[in-house]
């Protein structure tokens, strides 16, 4: 079983990354890796990656001590090297418990693993497996939840998470509706919290997702922790790069008639977006539910109801940078609409735009709710 899982994990890596991840895994010592490398070079000099992976898996199996937890740690090292291949979802841990034991749990992976396994035995069968590692100051976790009765490795039943210690941010990949509620309950207990809330923030670049979420929670006592960790902790890789200053060409023969307007536009954008490169988001979605302004202009819409509903999606390698570049180039009016500039402060990339209720309607709804409760 472990042999097949090992092959399944390593075959997804690039050929030149296999020995790199094996060194980080540390299951094989230096001499064993050197011997394995010589053997592989002799056997697979002109053969593909599949033969290389088979040779590595056989060597690891022959050594002994290959358990599901150890193989799970290898999977985490591979994930750490290729994290952008996964789609991550950000959640918020809420209502931290104030006991002294919960403070220790947040910083000690061994205690988290013990407590997490204890909770998972309540909801899942004995074949479930937990692997935890501290990588770059972050807690990386892998939960394997096989379906009872099915044989063989089930990669779709793997759940991965990244937790920023001492912060309410936890990022998931593979959270499914079928077991999401039970996993949430296990994790909040193990980490010393009471509730898990989805922030509607997704993407491939987890440092950018964490940056957006951490900025949202950077008030009160947590702001001091963030300032410290941004210099000498796991948050130092979250901080954005400073943007290069715009270069204006100085030439006596060229007169830029729009130079003042360009400078005004850049000043407005810097005030709204800041002086750093924006976090990477591949998608931002707006769902619009607004009343028609006038059906007299388009009579064909008279029977379509009172509310206009649609979805608008922006996709790209970095949507937030795209918003700014469009405005910088003059293709979008400055200042940009608030729903485009507030993405970084709201820490989400799914929005609902709708007309706010009048005060009279709110009062009527509140009185109706009280009547129903009585």
JOMO-V861591 format. One record per residue. SS is DSSP state (2 for helix, 1 for strand, 0 for the rest). PSI is psi in radians with two decimals (* if undefined). OMEGA is omega in radians with two decimals (999 if undefined). Layout:
SS_PSI_OMEGA ; SS_PSI_OMEGA
//
This chain:
0_-0.89_-3.14 ; 2_-0.59_3.12 ; 2_-0.79_-3.13 ; 2_-0.68_3.13 ; 2_-0.73_3.13 ; 2_-0.77_3.11 ; 2_-0.75_-3.12 ; 2_-0.63_-3.13 ; 2_-0.84_-3.04 ; 2_-0.53_-3.08 ; 0_-0.29_3.12 ; 0_-0.19_-3.12 ; 0_2.79_3.01 ; 0_2.66_-3.06 ; 2_-0.69_-3.11 ; 2_-0.19_-3.13 ; 2_-0.20_-3.03 ; 2_-0.92_-3.12 ; 2_-0.48_3.08 ; 2_-0.77_-3.14 ; 2_-0.51_3.09 ; 2_-0.64_3.11 ; 2_-0.69_3.12 ; 2_-0.58_-3.13 ; 2_-0.70_3.06 ; 0_0.34_3.04 ; 0_-0.63_3.07 ; 0_2.34_3.14 ; 0_3.11_-3.05 ; 2_-0.76_-3.13 ; 2_-0.72_3.13 ; 2_-0.65_3.10 ; 2_-0.66_3.12 ; 2_-0.76_3.10 ; 2_-0.75_3.13 ; 2_-0.71_3.14 ; 2_-0.74_3.10 ; 2_-0.71_-3.14 ; 2_-0.71_3.13 ; 2_-0.74_3.13 ; 2_-0.58_3.14 ; 2_-0.60_-3.04 ; 2_-0.54_-2.97 ; 0_0.54_-3.10 ; 0_-0.68_-3.11 ; 0_0.34_-3.10 ; 0_2.80_-3.06 ; 0_-2.99_-3.05 ; 2_-0.56_-3.10 ; 2_-0.74_3.11 ; 2_-0.67_3.09 ; 2_-0.80_-3.14 ; 2_-0.71_3.12 ; 2_-0.73_3.13 ; 2_-0.74_3.12 ; 2_-0.76_-3.12 ; 2_-0.69_3.11 ; 2_-0.73_3.14 ; 2_-0.76_-3.14 ; 2_-0.66_3.14 ; 2_-0.66_3.14 ; 2_-0.52_-3.13 ; 2_-0.58_-3.10 ; 0_2.87_3.14 ; 0_0.25_-3.12 ; 0_1.81_-3.12 ; 0_2.99_3.13 ; 2_-0.64_3.12 ; 2_-0.72_-3.13 ; 2_-0.74_3.10 ; 2_-0.63_3.09 ; 2_-0.62_3.09 ; 2_-0.65_3.05 ; 2_-0.73_3.11 ; 2_-0.66_3.12 ; 2_-0.69_3.09 ; 2_-0.71_3.10 ; 2_-0.71_3.12 ; 2_-0.68_3.13 ; 2_-0.59_-3.14 ; 2_-0.40_-3.07 ; 0_0.85_-3.04 ; 2_-0.44_-3.10 ; 2_-0.12_3.09 ; 2_-0.20_-3.13 ; 0_2.72_3.01 ; 0_2.17_-3.05 ; 1_2.53_3.09 ; 1_2.30_-3.06 ; 1_2.36_3.08 ; 1_2.78_3.09 ; 1_2.25_3.01 ; 1_2.24_-3.02 ; 1_2.71_3.05 ; 0_1.20_3.13 ; 0_2.40_3.10 ; 0_2.47_-3.02 ; 0_0.11_-3.11 ; 0_2.73_-3.12 ; 2_-0.52_-3.13 ; 2_-0.60_-3.13 ; 2_-0.53_3.11 ; 2_-0.67_3.12 ; 2_-0.65_-3.11 ; 2_-0.67_-3.06 ; 0_-0.34_-3.05 ; 0_-0.15_-3.09 ; 0_1.84_-3.12 ; 2_-0.60_-3.12 ; 2_-0.74_3.12 ; 2_-0.66_3.10 ; 2_-0.77_-3.12 ; 2_-0.76_3.14 ; 2_-0.79_-3.12 ; 2_-0.64_-3.14 ; 2_-0.74_3.10 ; 2_-0.69_3.12 ; 2_-0.72_3.12 ; 2_-0.68_-3.08 ; 2_-0.48_3.09 ; 2_-0.37_-3.14 ; 2_-0.64_-3.01 ; 2_-0.43_-3.02 ; 0_2.91_-3.11 ; 0_3.04_-3.02 ; 0_-0.22_-3.12 ; 0_-0.11_3.13 ; 0_2.63_-3.03 ; 1_2.45_3.14 ; 1_2.25_3.05 ; 1_2.26_-3.12 ; 1_2.47_3.09 ; 1_2.57_2.98 ; 1_1.96_-3.12 ; 1_2.12_-3.12 ; 0_0.62_3.10 ; 0_0.05_3.14 ; 1_2.63_3.11 ; 1_1.96_3.10 ; 1_2.31_-3.10 ; 1_2.60_3.08 ; 1_2.15_3.10 ; 1_2.14_3.11 ; 1_2.10_-3.03 ; 0_1.36_-3.09 ; 0_2.60_3.08 ; 0_2.29_-3.10 ; 0_2.30_3.12 ; 0_-0.34_3.12 ; 0_2.39_-3.13 ; 0_2.71_3.10 ; 0_3.02_-3.11 ; 0_2.39_-3.12 ; 0_1.51_-3.06 ; 2_-0.44_3.13 ; 2_-0.15_3.13 ; 2_0.38_3.08 ; 1_2.30_3.07 ; 1_2.27_3.13 ; 1_2.58_3.07 ; 1_2.69_3.08 ; 1_2.17_-3.13 ; 1_2.27_3.04 ; 0_1.91_-3.04 ; 0_2.49_3.10 ; 0_0.28_3.07 ; 0_2.81_-3.14 ; 0_0.27_-3.05 ; 1_2.24_3.03 ; 1_2.36_-3.01 ; 1_2.30_-3.03 ; 1_2.66_2.87 ; 1_2.27_3.10 ; 0_0.27_3.09 ; 0_2.05_-3.08 ; 0_2.69_-3.13 ; 2_-0.58_-3.05 ; 2_-0.57_-3.13 ; 2_0.11_-3.08 ; 2_-0.73_-3.11 ; 2_-0.70_-3.12 ; 2_-0.71_3.11 ; 2_-0.72_3.13 ; 2_-0.76_-3.14 ; 2_-0.70_3.13 ; 2_-0.75_-3.07 ; 2_-0.72_-3.11 ; 2_-0.59_3.10 ; 2_-0.76_-3.10 ; 2_-0.59_-3.10 ; 2_-0.07_3.07 ; 0_0.49_3.11 ; 0_-3.10_-3.09 ; 0_-0.32_-3.02 ; 1_2.64_3.13 ; 1_2.22_-3.07 ; 1_2.31_3.11 ; 1_2.28_-3.11 ; 1_0.02_-3.09 ; 1_0.74_3.14 ; 1_1.99_-3.07 ; 1_2.74_3.09 ; 1_3.11_-3.13 ; 0_-0.43_-3.04 ; 0_1.65_-3.02 ; 2_-0.56_3.08 ; 2_-0.64_3.11 ; 2_-0.71_3.10 ; 2_-0.74_3.13 ; 2_-0.69_3.13 ; 2_-0.77_3.13 ; 2_-0.77_-3.12 ; 2_-0.72_-3.12 ; 2_-0.60_3.07 ; 2_-0.59_3.12 ; 2_-0.58_-3.09 ; 0_0.24_-3.05 ; 0_0.86_3.07 ; 0_2.75_3.10 ; 0_-2.54_-3.06 ; 2_-0.47_-3.09 ; 2_-0.43_-3.11 ; 2_-0.63_3.11 ; 2_-0.75_3.09 ; 2_-0.73_-3.11 ; 2_-0.69_3.13 ; 2_-0.70_-3.14 ; 2_-0.84_-3.06 ; 2_-0.43_3.13 ; 2_-0.30_3.12 ; 2_-0.64_-3.06 ; 2_0.86_3.12 ; 0_-2.92_-3.07 ; 2_-0.26_-3.12 ; 2_-0.06_-3.11 ; 2_-0.37_3.09 ; 2_-0.12_3.14 ; 0_-0.56_-3.06 ; 0_2.34_-3.09 ; 0_2.77_3.05 ; 0_2.53_3.12 ; 1_2.39_-3.09 ; 0_2.47_3.10 ; 0_2.47_3.13 ; 0_2.46_3.13 ; 0_2.50_-3.09 ; 0_2.05_3.08 ; 0_2.24_-3.10 ; 0_2.16_3.11 ; 0_1.93_3.14 ; 0_2.20_-3.10 ; 0_-0.45_-3.10 ; 0_-0.13_-3.12 ; 0_2.22_3.11 ; 0_2.02_3.13 ; 0_1.85_-3.10 ; 0_-0.37_-3.09 ; 0_0.31_-3.06 ; 2_-0.73_3.13 ; 2_-0.69_3.12 ; 2_-0.70_3.11 ; 2_-0.73_3.13 ; 2_-0.70_3.10 ; 2_-0.72_3.14 ; 2_-0.76_3.12 ; 2_-0.68_3.11 ; 2_-0.74_3.12 ; 2_-0.75_-3.13 ; 2_-0.66_3.11 ; 2_-0.59_3.11 ; 2_-0.64_-3.11 ; 2_-0.76_-3.02 ; 2_-0.28_-3.10 ; 0_3.14_-3.07 ; 0_0.09_-3.12 ; 1_2.75_3.07 ; 0_2.39_-3.05 ; 0_2.61_3.05 ; 0_2.67_-3.08 ; 0_2.01_3.00 ; 0_2.21_-3.11 ; 0_-0.21_-3.09 ; 1_2.38_2.97 ; 1_2.26_-3.04 ; 1_2.34_3.07 ; 1_2.22_3.03 ; 1_2.13_-3.02 ; 1_2.24_3.03 ; 1_1.54_-3.06 ; 1_2.61_3.10 ; 1_2.62_3.07 ; 0_2.39_3.12 ; 0_-0.72_3.13 ; 0_2.09_3.10 ; 0_-0.15_3.13 ; 0_-0.52_-3.13 ; 0_-0.66_-3.14 ; 0_1.56_-3.10 ; 2_-0.42_-3.12 ; 2_-0.32_-3.11 ; 2_0.10_-3.05 ; 0_-0.43_-3.11 ; 0_0.18_-3.07 ; 0_0.21_3.12 ; 0_-3.06_-3.06 ; 0_-0.28_-3.03 ; 1_2.36_3.07 ; 1_2.15_-3.10 ; 1_2.36_3.08 ; 1_2.92_3.08 ; 1_2.40_3.09 ; 1_2.16_-3.13 ; 1_2.34_3.00 ; 1_2.21_-3.14 ; 1_2.58_3.11 ; 0_3.13_3.14 ; 0_-0.55_3.07 ; 0_1.68_-3.02 ; 2_-0.72_-3.11 ; 2_-0.71_3.04 ; 2_-0.58_3.11 ; 2_-0.74_3.08 ; 2_-0.82_-3.10 ; 2_-0.73_-3.12 ; 2_-0.64_3.08 ; 2_-0.75_3.12 ; 2_-0.66_3.13 ; 2_-0.70_-3.12 ; 0_-0.13_3.12 ; 0_0.16_3.13 ; 0_-0.18_3.09 ; 0_2.54_-3.11 ; 0_2.51_3.10 ; 0_2.34_0.03 ; 0_2.63_3.11 ; 0_2.72_3.08 ; 0_2.63_-3.06 ; 2_-0.61_-3.10 ; 2_-0.23_3.05 ; 2_-0.50_-3.10 ; 2_-0.21_-3.07 ; 0_0.05_-3.10 ; 2_-0.71_-3.08 ; 2_-0.51_-3.13 ; 2_-0.44_3.14 ; 2_-0.32_3.14 ; 0_0.90_3.07 ; 0_2.73_3.07 ; 0_0.39_2.99 ; 1_2.09_-3.03 ; 1_2.62_3.03 ; 1_2.06_3.11 ; 1_2.06_-3.13 ; 1_2.77_-3.12 ; 0_2.25_3.12 ; 0_2.57_3.12 ; 0_2.58_3.03 ; 0_2.79_-3.14 ; 2_-0.62_3.14 ; 2_-0.73_3.12 ; 2_-0.69_3.12 ; 2_-0.72_3.14 ; 2_-0.74_3.12 ; 2_-0.76_3.13 ; 2_-0.71_3.14 ; 2_-0.74_-3.14 ; 2_-0.65_3.10 ; 2_-0.73_3.13 ; 2_-0.68_3.11 ; 2_-0.69_3.14 ; 2_-0.74_3.13 ; 2_-0.72_-3.13 ; 2_-0.63_3.12 ; 0_*_999
//
